[in-house]
Structure formats: structure tokens, C-alpha cells
Amino acid sequence: MPAKPALAPAAPAPEVVHVRTGRVACDGVGGALGHPRVWLEMGEATFVECPYCDRRFVLAAEAGEGPENERLAPGVYEGPHGH
């Protein structure tokens, strides 16, 4: 039996954030309207999406130049300790 088609086409991510490491955390950047901070791992992939807000974190081509900061990517915390 063939697989059933999706009810809705895949929508693009609401926001794409370019990061320099494969481990990031997201808190939704909404203050009281945000969500709990979750750590996300890309593994072998070049992107990961937040299960709460659907933000897509994409590994930048110039990865390895240092940690993100609030000015470059607000609400994104990278590496083992964030910033």
C-alpha cells in the first residue's frame, strides 16, 4: 500500500539562524512568551530545528570562528556552557 501524502506541504522554517557550532540552545527569544531552554545537537547534519518554535539553526560555512553572542544571534546559546 503506498504511503499517504502529508495533509499539508512542508512549510519553510519561520526563522533561520546561522551558527558556528553543532550544539546550540534555544529559548524562543520571547521572554515570557518564549519556551523552556532546550539544547539541540546537529550530529552529522548541517542544521537542526527547535521542537518548540521551529527555528532552524544552520551551521555556517565559516564554522569555528568563535561563539555566537546576543548581538549576532539573540536567544541562541552555543557550545557546552552557552555564553
C-alpha positions as CSV (number, residue, x, y, z in Angstrom):
1,M,0.0,0.0,0.0
2,P,1.5,3.4,-0.9
3,A,2.3,5.9,1.8
4,K,-0.3,8.5,2.5
5,P,0.6,12.0,1.4
6,A,1.1,14.7,4.1
7,L,-2.0,16.8,4.8
8,A,-0.1,20.0,4.3
9,P,3.1,20.7,2.4
10,A,6.2,21.2,4.4
11,A,6.4,24.9,5.4
12,P,9.7,26.8,5.5
13,A,11.2,27.5,8.9
14,P,9.8,30.7,10.5
15,E,13.3,31.8,11.3
16,V,16.8,30.6,10.1
17,V,19.7,31.3,12.4
18,H,23.3,30.7,11.2
19,V,25.5,29.3,14.0
20,R,29.2,28.3,14.3
21,T,28.8,25.0,16.2
22,G,26.7,21.9,16.0
23,R,25.4,22.3,19.6
24,V,23.0,25.1,20.3
25,A,20.3,26.0,22.8
26,C,17.1,27.8,22.0
27,D,14.7,29.6,24.4
28,G,12.4,31.1,21.8
29,V,13.6,34.7,22.4
30,G,10.2,35.7,23.6
31,G,10.8,36.5,27.3
32,A,7.6,35.4,28.9
33,L,6.3,34.3,25.5
34,G,9.3,32.1,24.9
35,H,9.7,28.5,25.8
36,P,12.0,26.4,28.1
37,R,15.6,26.4,27.0
38,V,16.4,23.3,25.1
39,W,19.8,22.1,23.9
40,L,19.9,20.8,20.3
41,E,22.6,18.7,18.7
42,M,23.2,18.6,14.9
43,G,25.2,15.4,14.9
44,E,26.3,14.7,11.3
45,A,23.6,17.1,9.9
46,T,24.2,20.7,8.9
47,F,21.0,22.0,10.6
48,V,18.7,21.3,13.5
49,E,15.1,22.6,14.2
50,C,13.8,23.6,17.6
51,P,10.8,21.3,18.5
52,Y,9.1,24.2,20.3
53,C,9.3,27.2,17.9
54,D,10.6,25.6,14.7
55,R,13.6,27.9,14.4
56,R,16.1,26.3,12.1
57,F,19.8,26.5,13.2
58,V,22.1,26.1,10.2
59,L,25.8,25.5,10.5
60,A,27.6,28.5,8.9
61,A,30.2,27.9,6.2
62,E,32.8,29.7,8.3
63,A,32.1,27.5,11.4
64,G,34.7,27.5,14.1
65,E,35.4,31.3,14.3
66,G,34.2,31.5,17.9
67,P,31.0,31.5,19.9
68,E,27.8,33.4,18.9
69,N,26.7,36.3,21.0
70,E,23.5,38.1,21.8
71,R,24.1,40.7,19.1
72,L,24.7,38.2,16.3
73,A,22.0,35.6,17.3
74,P,19.8,36.6,20.2
75,G,18.5,33.8,22.2
76,V,21.0,31.3,20.9
77,Y,23.5,29.7,23.2
78,E,26.3,27.6,21.7
79,G,28.8,25.2,23.0
80,P,28.9,23.2,26.2
81,H,28.4,26.2,28.5
82,G,26.5,28.7,26.4
83,H,27.6,32.3,27.0
